[in-house]
Each structure stands twice: as C-alpha cells, then as structure tokens.
C-alpha cells in the first residue's frame, strides 16, 4: 500500500497544480462575464434571442413554433449548465485532491521519521499542509464562483423563457388568413 501511495504522490501534486491553473482561467472568464454584465450584455440571452428570431421562419415539416421555441430555451439551459460544470468540478475535486495531497506526504514523513531523517520529514509535512490549503482554497473559491454564476444563469433563463413566451404570444395573436371553402 505504501508503494501505491508513493506512486500517486506526483500525480496528485500535478492535479492540485492543474486545479490552480484551472481556477485562474475560471476567474478570468468570470471577470470578463462580470464586465459584460455591467455593460448590460448577457451573451446567453442575446444568443437565445437571435435563435428565437431565426425560429420564426418555419420550414416544411418542422414542428410548431412553441416546440421550436422550447428547444431554444432548453439549449440555452444546457449551455449555461455546461459552463458551470467546469467550476462545479473543482468544488468536488479540490478537497479530495487536497486530502490526498496531505495524507500521501504524511506517510512519507512518517517513513522519514522512522529513519531519523528529520529534514525529509519537515519537507514532506510542508508539502502535506500546503496541499490541503491549496485544495481547500480552490474549492472554496470555486464554490463562490458557482453561487454567483448560478444566480446569473437563473436570471438569464428567466429572461429567455419570458422572451420565448412573449414571442409565442405575439405570433399567436396575429390573424391567420383562412380561405373559406365555398
């Protein structure tokens, strides 16, 4: 078991470093989206509205307008949730990698202590506690980003659903020309 633990040491530390880099990218995209929202631009809503306007022209054999609009709303929902999944992943994986990054070096540290190698023990303990802190910091920051972005997504989806309902209501209110059979 000790050998398996030692084999996992480097991959776990690389995984923690990758989480840090991933969170930096997430913070960058979060900041960009925040600035866009401050300027009144909501990309998910704008894209959905464009798709809805394209949906008004039906081709032969396509479903009714309400079904096409519902498909646009569902695609927007799927797209928004998919964007959240990358950050949600860190919320779950950060603590696990942090714990593994703690326990593996602690085993190495105990082996160093048994051999009387105090510098090796101190180095391993430093790595252990640093891995815990970094894993938890990634997880907490990802959780905060997820809360804000979920709020934004709910707001956007409400706006998209309202736009779809409004478009459907205005399209259904138009009189249809019906030929009277004589």
Backbone torsions as a table, in degrees:
resi	resn	phi	psi	omega
1	UNK	NA	-37.7	179.4
2	UNK	-61.9	-37.9	179.5
3	UNK	-65.7	-41.3	177.9
4	UNK	-62.7	-42.6	178.7
5	UNK	-60.7	-42.6	179.2
6	UNK	-65.9	-34.7	178.0
7	UNK	-65.2	-34.2	-178.7
8	UNK	-79.8	-11.2	-174.6
9	UNK	-56.1	-57.2	-177.3
10	UNK	-66.8	-45.4	178.0
11	UNK	-59.3	-35.3	178.7
12	UNK	-67.3	-42.8	178.5
13	UNK	-66.1	-37.3	175.7
14	UNK	-65.4	-40.0	177.5
15	UNK	-61.9	-40.0	177.8
16	UNK	-66.5	-40.9	177.0
17	UNK	-64.0	-38.9	177.4
18	UNK	-64.9	-36.9	176.6
19	UNK	-62.2	-40.8	178.7
20	UNK	-62.2	-45.8	178.7
21	UNK	-63.5	-41.5	178.3
22	UNK	-61.4	-40.9	179.0
23	UNK	-66.8	-34.2	175.6
24	UNK	-62.6	-41.5	176.6
25	UNK	-64.4	-42.4	178.9
26	UNK	-61.7	-40.3	177.4
27	UNK	-65.4	-37.5	177.5
28	UNK	-63.8	-46.5	179.0
29	UNK	-68.4	-34.2	176.5
30	UNK	-63.3	-46.1	180.0
31	UNK	-62.7	-41.6	179.1
32	UNK	-63.6	-43.1	179.1
33	UNK	-66.8	-37.9	178.7
34	UNK	-62.2	-43.9	178.5
35	UNK	-64.6	-39.8	177.4
36	UNK	-62.0	-43.1	-180.0
37	UNK	-65.9	-35.7	177.2
38	UNK	-62.7	-31.3	178.7
39	UNK	-86.7	0.2	177.6
40	UNK	90.3	7.8	-179.4
41	UNK	-98.1	121.2	177.6
42	UNK	-121.9	102.6	-171.4
43	UNK	-60.2	-41.9	-178.6
44	UNK	-62.5	-42.0	179.8
45	UNK	-68.4	-43.9	-179.4
46	UNK	-62.5	-42.8	179.1
47	UNK	-64.9	-42.8	179.7
48	UNK	-64.9	-40.8	178.9
49	UNK	-64.2	-38.5	177.6
50	UNK	-63.6	-44.2	178.5
51	UNK	-63.7	-37.2	179.6
52	UNK	-65.4	-41.0	179.5
53	UNK	-66.8	-32.9	176.2
54	UNK	-71.8	-24.7	-178.0
55	UNK	-73.7	-20.5	-177.0
56	UNK	-62.3	-30.2	179.4
57	UNK	-91.5	106.0	-177.1
58	UNK	-89.9	141.9	174.4
59	UNK	-94.4	163.5	178.9
60	UNK	-61.0	131.3	176.7
61	UNK	89.2	-2.3	178.7
62	UNK	-82.1	156.2	178.6
63	UNK	-67.7	174.2	-178.6
64	UNK	-64.3	164.9	-176.7
65	UNK	-59.1	-41.8	-178.6
66	UNK	-62.2	-36.8	178.0
67	UNK	-69.4	-39.4	179.3
68	UNK	-67.1	-39.6	178.0
69	UNK	-67.3	-38.6	177.7
70	UNK	-62.3	-38.0	177.2
71	UNK	-63.1	-38.7	177.6
72	UNK	-64.4	-43.8	179.2
73	UNK	-62.6	-43.5	179.8
74	UNK	-65.9	-38.1	176.6
75	UNK	-63.6	-40.6	178.2
76	UNK	-63.5	-41.6	178.0
77	UNK	-61.5	-47.3	179.6
78	UNK	-62.0	-41.9	179.7
79	UNK	-64.3	-43.4	179.7
80	UNK	-65.3	-42.2	179.4
81	UNK	-66.7	-38.4	178.8
82	UNK	-61.7	-37.5	178.1
83	UNK	-67.1	-30.7	178.4
84	UNK	-75.8	-26.0	-174.3
85	UNK	-60.0	-34.8	179.1
86	UNK	-63.7	-35.8	179.2
87	UNK	-81.1	-37.9	177.4
88	UNK	-61.7	-32.6	177.8
89	UNK	-58.3	-43.0	-178.7
90	UNK	-67.8	-34.3	178.7
91	UNK	-59.0	-39.6	-177.8
92	UNK	-84.0	-41.5	-172.0
93	UNK	-83.5	-30.3	-177.7
94	UNK	-53.6	-53.2	179.4
95	UNK	-64.3	-35.9	-179.7
96	UNK	-65.7	-46.2	177.7
97	UNK	-66.8	-36.5	176.8
98	UNK	-62.1	-41.8	178.6
99	UNK	-66.9	-43.9	176.9
100	UNK	-62.9	-39.8	177.8
101	UNK	-67.4	-14.5	175.6
102	UNK	-89.9	-49.7	-172.7
103	UNK	-70.4	-38.5	-179.4
104	UNK	-62.9	-51.0	178.0
105	UNK	-65.1	-27.2	176.9
106	UNK	-66.8	-36.2	174.9
107	UNK	-64.0	-41.6	177.1
108	UNK	-64.9	-38.5	179.3
109	UNK	-64.1	-42.3	178.7
110	UNK	-65.6	-36.6	176.5
111	UNK	-65.1	-39.4	176.8
112	UNK	-64.9	-38.4	178.0
113	UNK	-64.4	-41.1	179.3
114	UNK	-63.2	-29.7	179.2
115	UNK	-88.9	-4.8	-179.0
116	UNK	79.7	17.6	-178.2
117	UNK	-96.3	85.7	-176.4
118	UNK	-68.2	-37.0	176.9
119	UNK	-61.8	-39.6	178.0
120	UNK	-64.7	-38.9	178.5
121	UNK	-63.6	-46.1	-179.4
122	UNK	-63.3	-41.2	179.7
123	UNK	-63.8	-43.7	-179.7
124	UNK	-66.5	-38.7	178.9
125	UNK	-67.0	-36.9	176.2
126	UNK	-62.2	-45.5	177.3
127	UNK	-61.6	-41.2	-178.1
128	UNK	-60.3	-50.5	-177.2
129	UNK	-72.0	-33.1	176.6
130	UNK	-64.8	-41.5	179.2
131	UNK	-61.6	-39.7	178.5
132	UNK	-63.1	-48.4	-177.7
133	UNK	-63.2	-44.4	-178.2
134	UNK	-66.7	-43.6	178.8
135	UNK	-61.8	-43.8	179.2
136	UNK	-70.0	-37.6	178.5
137	UNK	-63.7	-41.3	176.8
138	UNK	-62.4	-43.7	-178.0
139	UNK	-65.2	-44.7	-179.1
140	UNK	-65.9	-44.8	179.4
141	UNK	-65.6	-36.9	176.7
142	UNK	-65.8	-36.3	178.5
143	UNK	-64.3	-42.5	178.9
144	UNK	-64.3	-44.9	177.6
145	UNK	-60.7	-40.5	-179.6
146	UNK	-63.6	-42.3	178.9
147	UNK	-59.8	-46.2	-178.5
148	UNK	-67.1	-45.6	-177.5
149	UNK	-68.9	-32.2	174.5
150	UNK	-65.1	-39.5	176.3
151	UNK	-61.1	-45.6	178.0
152	UNK	-60.9	-43.1	-178.6
153	UNK	-63.7	-44.6	178.2
154	UNK	-60.6	-41.8	178.1
155	UNK	-63.1	-44.4	179.6
156	UNK	-64.4	-42.8	-178.8
157	UNK	-66.9	-34.2	175.3
158	UNK	-64.1	-43.3	178.6
159	UNK	-64.5	-40.2	179.7
160	UNK	-67.0	-44.1	179.0
161	UNK	-63.1	-39.8	177.7
162	UNK	-63.7	-42.6	179.3
163	UNK	-63.5	-39.8	179.3
164	UNK	-66.1	-44.5	178.9
165	UNK	-64.0	-40.6	179.0
166	UNK	-64.7	-42.2	179.5
167	UNK	-65.2	-41.3	179.0
168	UNK	-65.2	-43.0	179.9
169	UNK	-65.3	-41.5	-179.8
170	UNK	-70.6	-32.6	178.4
171	UNK	-73.8	-36.8	179.8
172	UNK	-73.1	-23.8	-178.1
173	UNK	-77.8	-16.8	-179.9
174	UNK	-71.4	136.4	179.2
175	UNK	-68.9	140.2	178.2
176	UNK	-99.4	138.5	176.9
177	UNK	-80.4	122.3	-179.7
178	UNK	-122.6	128.4	177.2
179	UNK	-81.0	132.8	177.3
180	UNK	-85.1	126.7	177.9
181	UNK	-77.6	125.0	-179.1
182	UNK	-101.1	NA	NA
